[in-house]
């Protein structure tokens, strides 16, 4: 009887040891610096940790509740330096940027310019390629209608357009304002590109197939700061002087 009890005790002890070993091998242990694991997978873009019930695989967009909570803990930027390099202090543009940031705490001038530059290239390339799907995602409805009509007329004539970007300067903020809930940003783009329009026979009828031309554009983007949609859309185009 004693041998039976002793053997059972040994078996259970071995099982317990095995279970603990498996738990440690799966979960691991942390000590020292490992307790604070710096990783972009553990934090949002502003450095705030996601809440435990949010799910580790959720990607947070700018303006999300977590992002705003993180920004609330960050120190307020110096109002005299906040838009340095983007607008002149005391200007209408500076005041407009202040108003947009007040209505949308996730707003970043640099991030906006980076996105606008990418959008500028994408829109011009999509127009050349008659890519209506891309244009539909980046343009306001009335602007898309104008672009679509121009594409339809071009296609009826059997013309095609070839566009290659050589360079795109950093966009300059010409104006910024908040009208109600609608934020608007007007940017000046200066780009070097090779663009040529060919007729149905392949002959160049406009532009050049090998000459770089400088293009100056004034484009206005807008976004409803009260919307959950973080995207800005092009609402107006014009040639820069």
Secondary structure by P-SEA (a helix, b strand, c coil): caaaaaaaaaaaaaaaaaaaaaaaaaccccccccccccccccccccccccccccccccccccccaaaaaaaaaccccccccccccccccccaaaaaaaaaaaacccccaaaaaaaaaaaaaaaaaaaaacaaaaaaacccaaaaaaaaaaaaaaaaabbbbbbbbccccccccccccccccbbbbbbbbbbbbbbbbbccccccccccccbbbbbbbbbbbbbcccccccbbbbccccccc
